């Protein structure tokens, strides 16, 4: 990946690995926008975005995402749009139409500007992008359970149940829409084990890899 040209970095991560925080911090270090599934879902709902609506926007303005973004002052993009709470996990997409809409939103983001995107099968959506870095962040179950317990103030048993449920949901989602597995390392340029590392240390590892 060439950071001196327009790029997109996608981060797939296991719940409890700290991958979302890594993505946000990485974007800050690189001076680019950070996007994740909660924001995309909120945009779809607030602005009633669909494939048809996006096609209209494209027809009116080639760089439709940049133009759209300029008109979102005070919108979900600039608010604390995702606050995890006990047992919370945003719903996964369940229709082909919504998946197609999400894909168009992601592509619009990457066409307009360099960015870091967490989740949402980015490894698949941008598999043919000329300047794309695909990352997977994993961790041991012990590490993940401890982090979820701490972040959501829940018991070990509750944390384990949430992780198992989310792992299954995310894997089913990826298999359904990409015909691949989120655990297939062939989908990634860089795979990082979070055990024994802080989020900042992981960010530094990624920056070293980019060069």
N, C-alpha and C positions, 0 to 999 in steps of 0.2 A: 504494500500500500504506500502511495506517495502522499504525504500529508501536505505537500505544497500545491496539490491540485485538489479539486472538489472530491471529497471522499465520503463514504458511509461505513461506520463501524457498527456491527450488530453483536449483541451480547445475549446469548441464551444462558440461563442459569438455573440451578436447582434452588428451590425454596429453602431459605436458611443459609445459603452460601454467601450472601452479601452482594450478589451480582448486580442488583439494581443500584445500590449505593455506589458500587464501583463504576457503573455506567455514568451516573450523575457526576461523580468526581472526575472521571476521565474527560467528560465533555467540558467541564469547567477548566481543566488543565489545558485542553486543546483550544478553548475559546469558541466552542460550537454549541449548538442546541442539543438538548437531551430529550428524547421522546420515549414514552412507554405505553403499554396497552391501556392503562387507565385514562391517559390523555386522549388516545385515539377513540376509545369507547365514548368518552364524554363529548368529543367533537361530533361523532356520529349522531348522538342523541340530541345535543343542543342545536345543531345546525341541520339536522335531518339529511345528512349527506348520504348519497347513494351513488351507484355507478353512473346512473343517468344524470344526476346533478353535477357530478364531477366532470362528465363529458361536456356538459353545457359550459362549465367554468373554463375548461380547456379551450373550448371554441371561442370564448370571449377574450381569453388571456393565455398566451403560451405558458408563461410562468405562473400558472394559476395558484400554486401553493403560496408563493411569495406575496401575491396580491391578496389572497384570502387572509393570510397571516396579518397583514397590515391593518385589516379591518376587524381584528379580534381583540382590540384594546379592552382590557377588563374582563376578558373571557376566561374560560377554564385554563387556557395556556399559562396565564400569569397568576394563578392561584394555587394554593396547596391542595391539589386535586386528588391526592391519594394519601389517605391516612389509614394504615392497617389497623384493624381492631380484632378482638378475639374471634378467631374462627373465620376471619374474612379472607376471601379470595375472589377477585372480580370474575364474573361469569365468563366462560369461554364462548367463543362464537359457535353458533349452532346451525347456521345456514350458509349455503354456498354463496348466496347473494351478498351477505354481510362480509364474508371472507374476501370476496372480490372487491368490495368497497374499501375494506381495510388495506388491501394490496395497493389500490390506486392511491390512497392517502399516503402510504409509505413511499411509494415511488415519486409522488409529487414532492414530498419532503426532501428526498435525496437529489432530485433534479434541481431544486431551488438553492440548496445550500449543503455544506458539509454538516454531518450530524452523527450522533450516537443514538442507537435505537436498542432498547432492551426488550427481549421477548418477541412475541408475535411472529415466530417462524421467519425471522429476518434472514437467516442463513439461506432459506429457500427463495424468498422473494428477490433477493439481490445476488443470487448465485451467478448471474451473467453480468453483473455490474463490473465495469472495467477497473474500478478503484475501491474495492470492498475488502474489509478485514472482518472475518467471522470468528467469534470467540465463544468458547463454552467455559463457564465457571462451575466447578463441582466442589463437593466437600463430603467428608464422611458423615454418616448418619448421626454420630455422636456430636459432631460440630454443629450440624444443622439443627438438631433438637435443642441443644443448649442455646443457640442464637434465637430461635423462635420462642423458646420459653422466656428469654430475657426481653425480647422486643414486644411480645404480646402479653407478658405477665400471666402465663398459664402453666399448668403442670406438665411434667414430662410426658405423661400419657396423652394429654390433650395435644401437645405439640407433635408427637409421633403420628397421631391419627390425622391431623391436618396435613402433615407432610406426605403421608401415604396417599391421601385423597387427592391432593394437588398433583403429585407425581403421576398418578394414573390419569387424571383429567388432561394434563398437559401432553402426556405421551399419546393418548388417544386422539387428541386434537391434531398433533403433528402428523401422526400416521394417516389420519383422515384426509388432510389437505395437502400433504407433501409426498405421501407414499414412502416415507422414510421414518427413521427413528431419531428423536432428539439426542439420543445417546451414541449415535453413529459418528465416530470421530472424523470420518471422511468429510463430514459437513463443515468442518472448522479448520481454520488456519492455526489457531492457538487454543490449547486446552490447559486450564489452570486449576490446580487443586488448592482450595482456600485454606485448608488446615494449616494452622501455625502461622498464618499471615494476616495482617491487618488489611483493610480495604485500601489504604494508602500505599501499602507495599505492593499490592496487586496492580494498582494503577501504575506504579513505577515500573513493574515488570512489563506491562503492556507498552508503555512509552519507550522502554529500552528495545523491545521487539520492533516497534515501528521505526525507531532510529531517528 
